[in-house]
Every structure is written in C-alpha cells, then in structure tokens.
Amino acid sequence: MKKSPVAVVKERFASKDKLVEAVQKLATGDLWLDRVNAAKGLGKVSNQKLVKLHDALSDAKQRFGSRDKLVSAILELKKRTKDAAYGAGLKKFPLPQLLDLHASVERANKRSAKAAAPKVAKAAKKAPVAKKAAAPVAKKTPSKAPPKKK
C-alpha cells in the first residue's frame, strides 16, 4: 500500500521544517521561478506538493543543472533551436511542467524513431523493379459541333 505524505516526509526528512529547508536550498534562481505567496510561504504548502517539488528540483538539478539548459534540451528535441520566441515562452513555464514536456517529447521521438525503423528496413530489402513503358494514350479532341437548338 502507498505511504501517506506525512509518512514519506518523516521517513525522508524527519520533519516538514527540514523538507521546507531542503526545498528552499534547491529553489535557487537558476532552477526556480518564485511564484509562492510571500505572506504564506512554503510552510503552508501541503506535504505531498513539497515532496513532489523537492523530487522535481533535485531531478532537474542533477540531469540539467539549470532551467536554461532544460529549455535548450527541449528545443533540441523538438528541432526548434532557432525559434527564440518559442524558447522565451518555455522559460515562463514552471519547472515541473518543463520536466513533463521534456519527458513527453523524448517519448514521442522514440516512438517515431521506432515506427520509422521498419519502413526503412522494408525499403532497403525491396530491389527496384524496372517498369514497362506504357503505350502513349491518344488525346481526345473536343468536337466543334454547334450546340443543338430546341
């Protein structure tokens, strides 16, 4: 059975305060867009959301290092590296959404590569067959008869 968010927090961080501190350490300017309510802060966010946020931040830091590198990786996967406007739009996305987008584009590229592989193999197996030349077809000329009167 799945553990409750409180059990996960106690197991991995010992307390919610330590989890909030760990998230704040990872939430630097190069990874994080600060959209948290300043009056409430991260202490009011649920345990489940904090754990997911910590996992996303640590994953992004480990795999990419910064938001800019993650955005450039997405642009490369989508083959849109020269599209500056699209890249600027991506930079406004929250980090978990960028990670999801990166994962979905990777899966789509793998599927398309897997689907294209059998077509290439079939085309390589078939030898070109010489086609017979077709006989020329005579063109019909429109008749120049006057229209019939009623």
Disulfide bonds with the S-S distance in Angstrom:
none
